Amino acid sequence: MTPPSAPPVLDDAADLTPSWVSAALATAGVTVDITAVRTERVGTGQIGTSHRLHITYADPSAAAAAGAPPTLVAKMAGGDPENRGLVSDGYRNEYGFYTEIAGTVAITTPRCWYAVISEDNTCFVLLLDDLAPAEPGEQVRGCTLAEARLALVELAGLHGPRWCDASLLDIAWMNRPSADGSAFYGEVLAGAVTTFNQRFAQLLPASDAELFTTIPARLGDWMMTRPGRFSTIHGDFRPDNLMFTPDGSALSTVDWQTLGLGLPGRDVGYFLATSIDPALRRAHERELVAGYHEALLGHGVTGHSFDECFDDYRLGTIQAPLITILGAVYATAEPTPASDAMFMAMATRAAEAIRDLDPLSLL
């Protein structure tokens, strides 16, 4: 039997036609006749766009029996095509996660029905499960204790199955720390800290601004520390990228543009430093990291003590100002009161975590 032809990459949601979607589903083993596809823009992504596809089948009963979804979400490139070279690594990371990594880890993610990317990585299409009625967490409010516990158990499902897996080092497109790259990020962060502190001078406590100025000079050492302990890391693991079911009993992790290799504690530190109230973090961080550590062991990780895991968490809190400050300074969207509130919540929580946990003393 001749395998179905893979439909081409697209750059316009208007081209998500019945024939294109039919061909895409056929590559997943679902052969159906689609008569109409209605697209609806969802979310406010700046470097990418997402569209809900409402699909009409010629024979709804046969489609249901074949397992064809009533709706899908198409994720595509966005923004000015001439500037996409600046973000094409993010497109490649997300495509690579769904096509090469998702099936090898245990973190919950939407099913990817079809994925295609251009040779220069500036256009891509992912057809993903529609997670509605799940909703993203609330960054400014922060996670509840129950949400944080669940998130960290899920995070262990990303880290544990590929823990120190040498085959990851053979994946050419996967970002990883390097001496040159670490020095570059230190220089970029130094300039970004100055801009960030000036922009938020009326909102950011002076002590937080001063703390942030101490980080760029140590960033290179931080990025290169503990190279023998690595796994796949999300890089931006926070409530906005976690889709919680209405009852809060389950979540799926999305937005894999920042996927890379690195110290797993970077994800843990970033999440706990930015995504829960500092008082809640202080009261429960050992319990939360213990739950993550127990889940790691359940995925087969050995030779990694709780004390070592907790120190990695401490060290990982530097990820919080790194991503927060770069995100605020280099975001392509115009600042809004809502985005300012988000960045301030993340930055001030991060500063408190760094003062509490003193990660730079571990270098």
KOLDREN-611228 format. One record per residue (C-alpha): residue number from 1; residue in three letters; x, y, z. Coordinates in steps of 0.25 Angstrom, whole numbers. Each point is the difference from the previous one (the first is absolute). Example, Ala and Ser with C-alpha at 12.3 -4.5 7.8 and 13.67 -1.06 7.14 Angstrom:
+-----+-----+-------+-------+-------+
!   n ! res !  east ! north !    up !
+-----+-----+-------+-------+-------+
!   1 ! ALA !    49 !   -18 !    31 !
!   2 ! SER !     6 !    14 !    -2 !
+-----+-----+-------+-------+-------+
//
This chain:
+-----+-----+-------+-------+-------+
!   n ! res !  east ! north !    up !
+-----+-----+-------+-------+-------+
!   1 ! MET !     0 !     0 !     0 !
!   2 ! THR !     5 !    14 !    -4 !
!   3 ! PRO !     2 !     9 !    12 !
!   4 ! PRO !    -8 !    13 !     0 !
!   5 ! SER !     7 !    12 !    -5 !
!   6 ! ALA !     5 !    10 !    10 !
!   7 ! PRO !    -7 !    14 !    -3 !
!   8 ! PRO !    10 !    12 !    -1 !
!   9 ! VAL !     4 !    10 !    10 !
!  10 ! LEU !   -10 !    12 !     0 !
!  11 ! ASP !     2 !    15 !     4 !
!  12 ! ASP !   -14 !     4 !     0 !
!  13 ! ALA !   -12 !    -6 !     9 !
!  14 ! ALA !    -9 !     3 !   -12 !
!  15 ! ASP !     7 !   -12 !    -7 !
!  16 ! LEU !    -4 !   -10 !    10 !
!  17 ! THR !   -10 !    -5 !    -9 !
!  18 ! PRO !    -9 !   -13 !     1 !
!  19 ! SER !    10 !    -7 !   -10 !
!  20 ! TRP !    12 !     4 !     8 !
!  21 ! VAL !    -5 !    -4 !    13 !
!  22 ! SER !    -5 !   -13 !    -5 !
!  23 ! ALA !    13 !    -3 !    -6 !
!  24 ! ALA !     7 !     3 !    14 !
!  25 ! LEU !   -10 !    -9 !     7 !
!  26 ! ALA !     3 !   -11 !   -10 !
!  27 ! THR !    15 !     0 !     4 !
!  28 ! ALA !    -5 !    -3 !    14 !
!  29 ! GLY !    -8 !   -12 !    -5 !
!  30 ! VAL !   -14 !     7 !     0 !
!  31 ! THR !    -6 !     0 !   -13 !
!  32 ! VAL !   -12 !     9 !    -1 !
!  33 ! ASP !    -8 !     9 !   -10 !
!  34 ! ILE !     0 !    14 !     5 !
!  35 ! THR !   -10 !    10 !    -6 !
!  36 ! ALA !     4 !    13 !     8 !
!  37 ! VAL !    10 !     6 !     9 !
!  38 ! ARG !    -3 !    13 !     8 !
!  39 ! THR !    12 !     6 !     6 !
!  40 ! GLU !    -1 !     9 !    13 !
!  41 ! ARG !    12 !     8 !     5 !
!  42 ! VAL !     3 !    -4 !    14 !
!  43 ! GLY !    11 !     6 !    10 !
!  44 ! THR !     9 !    12 !    -2 !
!  45 ! GLY !    13 !    -6 !    -4 !
!  46 ! GLN !    10 !    10 !    -6 !
!  47 ! ILE !    10 !   -10 !    -7 !
!  48 ! GLY !   -10 !   -10 !    -3 !
!  49 ! THR !   -15 !    -1 !    -3 !
!  50 ! SER !   -10 !   -10 !     5 !
!  51 ! HIS !   -14 !    -3 !    -7 !
!  52 ! ARG !   -11 !    -9 !     5 !
!  53 ! LEU !    -5 !    -9 !   -12 !
!  54 ! HIS !   -15 !    -3 !     0 !
!  55 ! ILE !    -1 !   -12 !    -9 !
!  56 ! THR !   -12 !    -5 !    -8 !
!  57 ! TYR !     0 !   -14 !    -4 !
!  58 ! ALA !    -8 !    -6 !   -12 !
!  59 ! ASP !    -4 !   -12 !     9 !
!  60 ! PRO !     1 !     4 !    15 !
!  61 ! SER !    -3 !   -14 !     5 !
!  62 ! ALA !    11 !    -6 !    -8 !
!  63 ! ALA !    10 !    11 !     4 !
!  64 ! ALA !    -3 !    -2 !    14 !
!  65 ! ALA !     2 !   -15 !    -1 !
!  66 ! ALA !    13 !     3 !    -7 !
!  67 ! GLY !     5 !     8 !    12 !
!  68 ! ALA !     0 !    13 !    -8 !
!  69 ! PRO !    -1 !    13 !     9 !
!  70 ! PRO !   -11 !    10 !    -1 !
!  71 ! THR !    10 !    11 !     2 !
!  72 ! LEU !    15 !     2 !    -1 !
!  73 ! VAL !     9 !    11 !     3 !
!  74 ! ALA !    10 !     4 !   -11 !
!  75 ! LYS !    13 !     7 !     5 !
!  76 ! MET !     7 !     8 !   -11 !
!  77 ! ALA !    11 !    10 !    -2 !
!  78 ! GLY !    -4 !    15 !     3 !
!  79 ! GLY !     5 !    14 !    -2 !
!  80 ! ASP !     8 !     6 !   -11 !
!  81 ! PRO !     6 !   -11 !    -9 !
!  82 ! GLU !    13 !     9 !    -2 !
!  83 ! ASN !     3 !    -1 !    15 !
!  84 ! ARG !    -3 !   -14 !     3 !
!  85 ! GLY !    14 !    -4 !    -1 !
!  86 ! LEU !     1 !     6 !    14 !
!  87 ! VAL !   -10 !   -10 !     5 !
!  88 ! SER !     2 !   -12 !    -9 !
!  89 ! ASP !     7 !    -8 !    11 !
!  90 ! GLY !   -12 !     1 !     8 !
!  91 ! TYR !    -9 !    -6 !   -11 !
!  92 ! ARG !    11 !   -11 !    -2 !
!  93 ! ASN !     0 !    -3 !    15 !
!  94 ! GLU !   -15 !    -2 !     0 !
!  95 ! TYR !    -1 !    -8 !   -13 !
!  96 ! GLY !    11 !    -8 !     6 !
!  97 ! PHE !    -6 !    -2 !    13 !
!  98 ! TYR !   -13 !    -6 !    -6 !
!  99 ! THR !     7 !    -8 !   -10 !
! 100 ! GLU !    12 !    -6 !     7 !
! 101 ! ILE !    -1 !     2 !    15 !
! 102 ! ALA !   -15 !     0 !     4 !
! 103 ! GLY !    -1 !   -15 !    -2 !
! 104 ! THR !    12 !    -3 !     9 !
! 105 ! VAL !    -4 !     8 !    12 !
! 106 ! ALA !   -11 !    -1 !    10 !
! 107 ! ILE !    -5 !    14 !     1 !
! 108 ! THR !   -14 !     2 !    -4 !
! 109 ! THR !    -2 !     8 !   -13 !
! 110 ! PRO !   -10 !     1 !   -11 !
! 111 ! ARG !     0 !   -10 !   -10 !
! 112 ! CYS !     7 !     4 !   -13 !
! 113 ! TRP !    -8 !    -5 !   -12 !
! 114 ! TYR !     9 !     6 !   -11 !
! 115 ! ALA !    13 !     9 !     0 !
! 116 ! VAL !     7 !     6 !   -12 !
! 117 ! ILE !    11 !    11 !     0 !
! 118 ! SER !     7 !     7 !   -12 !
! 119 ! GLU !    15 !    -3 !    -3 !
! 120 ! ASP !     4 !    14 !     6 !
! 121 ! ASN !    -9 !    -2 !    12 !
! 122 ! THR !    -7 !    13 !    -2 !
! 123 ! CYS !   -14 !    -7 !    -3 !
! 124 ! PHE !    -6 !   -11 !     7 !
! 125 ! VAL !   -14 !    -7 !     3 !
! 126 ! LEU !    -3 !    -8 !    12 !
! 127 ! LEU !   -14 !    -7 !     1 !
! 128 ! LEU !    -3 !    -2 !    15 !
! 129 ! ASP !   -11 !    -5 !     9 !
! 130 ! ASP !    -9 !    11 !     4 !
! 131 ! LEU !     1 !     0 !    15 !
! 132 ! ALA !   -13 !     8 !     3 !
! 133 ! PRO !    -6 !     2 !    10 !
! 134 ! ALA !    14 !     0 !     6 !
! 135 ! GLU !     5 !    14 !     4 !
! 136 ! PRO !    14 !     5 !     2 !
! 137 ! GLY !     4 !     3 !    14 !
! 138 ! GLU !     1 !    14 !     5 !
! 139 ! GLN !    14 !     6 !     1 !
! 140 ! VAL !    -3 !    12 !     9 !
! 141 ! ARG !    -9 !    -7 !    10 !
! 142 ! GLY !    10 !   -12 !     0 !
! 143 ! CYS !    -2 !   -15 !     2 !
! 144 ! THR !    -7 !    -5 !    12 !
! 145 ! LEU !     7 !   -11 !     8 !
! 146 ! ALA !    -8 !   -11 !    -7 !
! 147 ! GLU !     3 !     6 !   -14 !
! 148 ! ALA !    15 !     1 !     3 !
! 149 ! ARG !     1 !   -15 !     5 !
! 150 ! LEU !    -7 !    -4 !   -12 !
! 151 ! ALA !     9 !     8 !    -9 !
! 152 ! LEU !    13 !    -5 !     6 !
! 153 ! VAL !    -5 !   -15 !    -1 !
! 154 ! GLU !    -2 !     3 !   -15 !
! 155 ! LEU !    13 !     7 !    -1 !
! 156 ! ALA !     7 !   -12 !     5 !
! 157 ! GLY !    -7 !    -8 !   -12 !
! 158 ! LEU !     8 !     9 !    -9 !
! 159 ! HIS !    14 !    -1 !     7 !
! 160 ! GLY !     0 !   -14 !     6 !
! 161 ! PRO !    -2 !    -9 !   -13 !
! 162 ! ARG !    12 !     7 !    -7 !
! 163 ! TRP !     9 !     2 !    12 !
! 164 ! CYS !    14 !     1 !    -4 !
! 165 ! ASP !    -3 !    -7 !   -13 !
! 166 ! ALA !    12 !     1 !    -8 !
! 167 ! SER !    -8 !    -1 !   -13 !
! 168 ! LEU !    -6 !    14 !     2 !
! 169 ! LEU !    14 !     5 !    -3 !
! 170 ! ASP !    -1 !    -5 !   -14 !
! 171 ! ILE !   -12 !     8 !    -3 !
! 172 ! ALA !     6 !    12 !    -8 !
! 173 ! TRP !   -11 !    10 !     1 !
! 174 ! MET !    -2 !    -1 !    15 !
! 175 ! ASN !     5 !    12 !     7 !
! 176 ! ARG !    10 !    -3 !    11 !
! 177 ! PRO !    10 !     9 !     9 !
! 178 ! SER !    13 !     3 !    -7 !
! 179 ! ALA !    12 !     9 !     5 !
! 180 ! ASP !    -2 !    10 !   -12 !
! 181 ! GLY !   -15 !     0 !     2 !
! 182 ! SER !     0 !     2 !    15 !
! 183 ! ALA !    10 !    12 !    -2 !
! 184 ! PHE !   -10 !     6 !   -10 !
! 185 ! TYR !   -12 !    -2 !     9 !
! 186 ! GLY !     8 !     7 !    11 !
! 187 ! GLU !     2 !    12 !    -9 !
! 188 ! VAL !   -14 !     1 !    -5 !
! 189 ! LEU !    -6 !    -2 !    14 !
! 190 ! ALA !     9 !    12 !     5 !
! 191 ! GLY !    -6 !     9 !   -10 !
! 192 ! ALA !   -14 !    -5 !     3 !
! 193 ! VAL !     1 !     2 !    15 !
! 194 ! THR !     3 !    14 !    -2 !
! 195 ! THR !   -12 !     2 !   -10 !
! 196 ! PHE !    -9 !    -8 !    10 !
! 197 ! ASN !     4 !     8 !    12 !
! 198 ! GLN !    -2 !    13 !    -7 !
! 199 ! ARG !   -13 !    -4 !    -6 !
! 200 ! PHE !    -6 !    -5 !    13 !
! 201 ! ALA !     7 !    10 !     9 !
! 202 ! GLN !   -13 !     5 !     6 !
! 203 ! LEU !    -5 !   -14 !     3 !
! 204 ! LEU !    12 !    -9 !     3 !
! 205 ! PRO !     6 !     1 !    14 !
! 206 ! ALA !    14 !     6 !     0 !
! 207 ! SER !     5 !   -12 !     7 !
! 208 ! ASP !    -5 !    -9 !   -11 !
! 209 ! ALA !     6 !     9 !   -11 !
! 210 ! GLU !    14 !    -1 !     7 !
! 211 ! LEU !    -1 !   -15 !     2 !
! 212 ! PHE !    -3 !    -2 !   -15 !
! 213 ! THR !    13 !     8 !    -3 !
! 214 ! THR !     9 !   -10 !     7 !
! 215 ! ILE !    -5 !   -12 !    -9 !
! 216 ! PRO !     5 !     3 !   -14 !
! 217 ! ALA !    15 !    -1 !     4 !
! 218 ! ARG !    -3 !   -14 !     6 !
! 219 ! LEU !    -9 !    -5 !   -11 !
! 220 ! GLY !    11 !    -7 !    -8 !
! 221 ! ASP !     4 !    -8 !    12 !
! 222 ! TRP !   -14 !    -3 !     3 !
! 223 ! MET !    -4 !    -5 !   -13 !
! 224 ! MET !    12 !   -10 !    -1 !
! 225 ! THR !    -1 !    -5 !    14 !
! 226 ! ARG !    -3 !   -15 !     3 !
! 227 ! PRO !     1 !    -4 !   -15 !
! 228 ! GLY !     0 !   -15 !     4 !
! 229 ! ARG !   -15 !     1 !     4 !
! 230 ! PHE !    -9 !     4 !   -11 !
! 231 ! SER !   -13 !    -4 !    -7 !
! 232 ! THR !   -10 !     7 !    -9 !
! 233 ! ILE !    -5 !    13 !     7 !
! 234 ! HIS !   -12 !     8 !    -4 !
! 235 ! GLY !     7 !    13 !     3 !
! 236 ! ASP !   -13 !     8 !     2 !
! 237 ! PHE !    -8 !    -9 !    10 !
! 238 ! ARG !   -10 !     9 !     6 !
! 239 ! PRO !   -16 !     1 !     2 !
! 240 ! ASP !    -2 !     7 !   -14 !
! 241 ! ASN !     6 !   -12 !    -7 !
! 242 ! LEU !    -8 !   -10 !     9 !
! 243 ! MET !   -14 !    -4 !    -4 !
! 244 ! PHE !    -8 !    -4 !    12 !
! 245 ! THR !   -13 !    -8 !    -1 !
! 246 ! PRO !   -12 !     7 !     6 !
! 247 ! ASP !     0 !    -8 !    13 !
! 248 ! GLY !    15 !     2 !     1 !
! 249 ! SER !     3 !   -15 !     0 !
! 250 ! ALA !     9 !    -1 !   -12 !
! 251 ! LEU !     8 !     9 !    -9 !
! 252 ! SER !     7 !     0 !   -14 !
! 253 ! THR !    13 !     8 !    -3 !
! 254 ! VAL !     1 !     8 !   -12 !
! 255 ! ASP !     9 !    10 !    -7 !
! 256 ! TRP !    13 !    -7 !    -3 !
! 257 ! GLN !     8 !    11 !    -7 !
! 258 ! THR !    10 !     1 !    12 !
! 259 ! LEU !     3 !   -15 !     0 !
! 260 ! GLY !    14 !    -4 !     2 !
! 261 ! LEU !    10 !    -8 !     8 !
! 262 ! GLY !     5 !     5 !    14 !
! 263 ! LEU !     0 !    -2 !    14 !
! 264 ! PRO !   -15 !    -5 !     4 !
! 265 ! GLY !     0 !     9 !    12 !
! 266 ! ARG !    -1 !    12 !    -9 !
! 267 ! ASP !   -14 !    -4 !    -3 !
! 268 ! VAL !    -3 !    -2 !    15 !
! 269 ! GLY !     6 !    12 !     5 !
! 270 ! TYR !    -6 !     9 !   -11 !
! 271 ! PHE !   -14 !    -6 !     3 !
! 272 ! LEU !     1 !     2 !    15 !
! 273 ! ALA !     7 !    13 !     0 !
! 274 ! THR !   -11 !     7 !    -9 !
! 275 ! SER !   -12 !    -8 !     0 !
! 276 ! ILE !    -5 !    -1 !    15 !
! 277 ! ASP !    -1 !    11 !    11 !
! 278 ! PRO !    13 !     1 !     7 !
! 279 ! ALA !    -6 !    -3 !    14 !
! 280 ! LEU !    -6 !   -13 !    -6 !
! 281 ! ARG !    13 !    -4 !    -6 !
! 282 ! ARG !     8 !     2 !    13 !
! 283 ! ALA !   -10 !    -8 !     8 !
! 284 ! HIS !    -1 !   -11 !   -10 !
! 285 ! GLU !    12 !     0 !    -9 !
! 286 ! ARG !     7 !   -12 !     6 !
! 287 ! GLU !   -13 !    -8 !     0 !
! 288 ! LEU !    -2 !     4 !   -15 !
! 289 ! VAL !    14 !    -4 !    -4 !
! 290 ! ALA !    -1 !   -13 !     7 !
! 291 ! GLY !   -12 !    -3 !    -8 !
! 292 ! TYR !     7 !     3 !   -13 !
! 293 ! HIS !    12 !    -8 !     5 !
! 294 ! GLU !    -9 !   -12 !     4 !
! 295 ! ALA !    -6 !     1 !   -14 !
! 296 ! LEU !    14 !     0 !    -7 !
! 297 ! LEU !     4 !   -13 !     8 !
! 298 ! GLY !   -13 !    -6 !    -6 !
! 299 ! HIS !     5 !     3 !   -14 !
! 300 ! GLY !    12 !    -8 !     3 !
! 301 ! VAL !    10 !    11 !     4 !
! 302 ! THR !    11 !    -6 !     9 !
! 303 ! GLY !    12 !     6 !     8 !
! 304 ! HIS !    -7 !    13 !     2 !
! 305 ! SER !    -3 !     4 !    15 !
! 306 ! PHE !   -10 !     9 !     5 !
! 307 ! ASP !    10 !    10 !     5 !
! 308 ! GLU !     7 !     0 !   -14 !
! 309 ! CYS !   -14 !     2 !    -6 !
! 310 ! PHE !    -3 !    12 !    10 !
! 311 ! ASP !    14 !     6 !    -3 !
! 312 ! ASP !    -4 !    -1 !   -15 !
! 313 ! TYR !   -13 !     7 !     2 !
! 314 ! ARG !     7 !    11 !     8 !
! 315 ! LEU !    10 !     2 !   -12 !
! 316 ! GLY !   -11 !     0 !   -10 !
! 317 ! THR !    -7 !    12 !     6 !
! 318 ! ILE !    10 !     8 !    -9 !
! 319 ! GLN !    -9 !    -4 !   -11 !
! 320 ! ALA !   -11 !     9 !     5 !
! 321 ! PRO !     7 !    14 !    -2 !
! 322 ! LEU !     7 !    -5 !   -13 !
! 323 ! ILE !   -13 !    -4 !    -7 !
! 324 ! THR !    -9 !    11 !     7 !
! 325 ! ILE !     9 !    12 !    -3 !
! 326 ! LEU !     4 !    -5 !   -15 !
! 327 ! GLY !   -15 !    -3 !    -2 !
! 328 ! ALA !    -4 !    14 !     5 !
! 329 ! VAL !    11 !     8 !    -8 !
! 330 ! TYR !    -1 !    -8 !   -13 !
! 331 ! ALA !   -15 !    -3 !    -1 !
! 332 ! THR !    -5 !     4 !   -14 !
! 333 ! ALA !   -14 !     4 !     6 !
! 334 ! GLU !    -2 !    14 !     5 !
! 335 ! PRO !     0 !     1 !    15 !
! 336 ! THR !   -14 !     0 !     7 !
! 337 ! PRO !    -4 !     2 !    15 !
! 338 ! ALA !    -2 !   -15 !     0 !
! 339 ! SER !    13 !    -4 !    -6 !
! 340 ! ASP !     7 !    10 !    10 !
! 341 ! ALA !    -7 !    -7 !    12 !
! 342 ! MET !     4 !   -14 !    -5 !
! 343 ! PHE !    15 !     4 !    -1 !
! 344 ! MET !    -1 !     7 !    13 !
! 345 ! ALA !    -6 !   -12 !     7 !
! 346 ! MET !    11 !    -9 !    -6 !
! 347 ! ALA !    11 !    10 !     3 !
! 348 ! THR !    -3 !     3 !    14 !
! 349 ! ARG !    -3 !   -15 !     3 !
! 350 ! ALA !    14 !    -4 !    -6 !
! 351 ! ALA !     7 !    11 !     8 !
! 352 ! GLU !    -6 !    -6 !    13 !
! 353 ! ALA !     4 !   -14 !    -4 !
! 354 ! ILE !    14 !     4 !    -4 !
! 355 ! ARG !     2 !     7 !    14 !
! 356 ! ASP !    -6 !   -12 !     7 !
! 357 ! LEU !     8 !   -11 !    -7 !
! 358 ! ASP !    13 !     7 !    -4 !
! 359 ! PRO !     2 !    -8 !   -12 !
! 360 ! LEU !    13 !     7 !    -4 !
! 361 ! SER !     7 !    -5 !    12 !
! 362 ! LEU !    -1 !   -14 !    -6 !
! 363 ! LEU !     9 !     4 !   -12 !
+-----+-----+-------+-------+-------+
//
